[in-house]
């Protein structure tokens, strides 16, 4: 309630110090970081074929996240189930129930055996991917939680909700450490999506037709992009320079965070439900009426797979693309 919000009005000095240290380390390594030696080339990504398809959920929209280094994918369905899937063995490992209503987002922790999910039931849930059980339920919001990210420190979840707030919560204690309310977003149904920037100091949120960028430490809205149509998804490039926004009317827009301007727009012809860069920042996937792949130098199209998708995520070294459908299925694309 209001008390929890007031108590979490600003980040403690200890949390700020942790954020700053992580940011310093990450931004230093990012500028010159070479892609992994086994990184897929544009030619390989363009030639991806369908490797497997599994019915994991009931009908309805599915979100997906691929583990950064392991052959593991997590999906969240309209049926309220969070599923873990082994991409090497191509089999479902576990179907975890907990959410009462649709799962809007699931994220796998890059370094710990943890998954975090956001649901229509206004909860953020934490799962052990080893024990395959729910370990915590965080009742942080007053309406559907539309998105959640794992902060680059690895210690916090950052969530956004239809209640017009975004929050930072401690993954180990479940306590809210920061709560920011954006009254302006309530006129357009609160936040539709969010993602943490790879350096961990800024948060992107979608509300109505704008993508708002927030400075987490000062809680200030430092930039706003007019997407000109309802924002359905957004994603930061891992190099930290670009933001991709997906629109409900089919516009996939690329924004340069240094110049704060729109540098490219792709009309995908159907609502963009999910957009994701690979970890090297060389490729962008979009889930819409088709599953589309682009390279990020000229934003040229590399491939279009006919299946409509509601979620997309690249596996390690872009060796795999996991695409989740509106039919409850998970499809894997890669080099056969």
Secondary structure, 3 states (H helix, E strand, C coil): CHHHHHHCCCCCHHHHHHHHHHHHHHHHHHCCCCCCCCCCCHHHHHCCEEEEEEECCCCECEEEEECCCCCEEEEEECCCEEEEEECCCCEEEEEEECCCCCEEEEEECCCCCEEEEEECCCCEEEEECCCCEEEEEECCCCCCEEEEEECCCCCEEEEEECCCEEEEEECCCCCEEEEEECHHHHHHCCCCEEEECCCCCEEEEEECCEEEEEECCCCEEEEEEECCCCEEEEEECCCCCEEEEEECCCEEEEEECCCCEEEEEEECCCCCCEEEECCCCCEEEEECCCEEEEECCCCCEEEEECCCCCEEEECHHHCEEEEECCECEEEEEECC
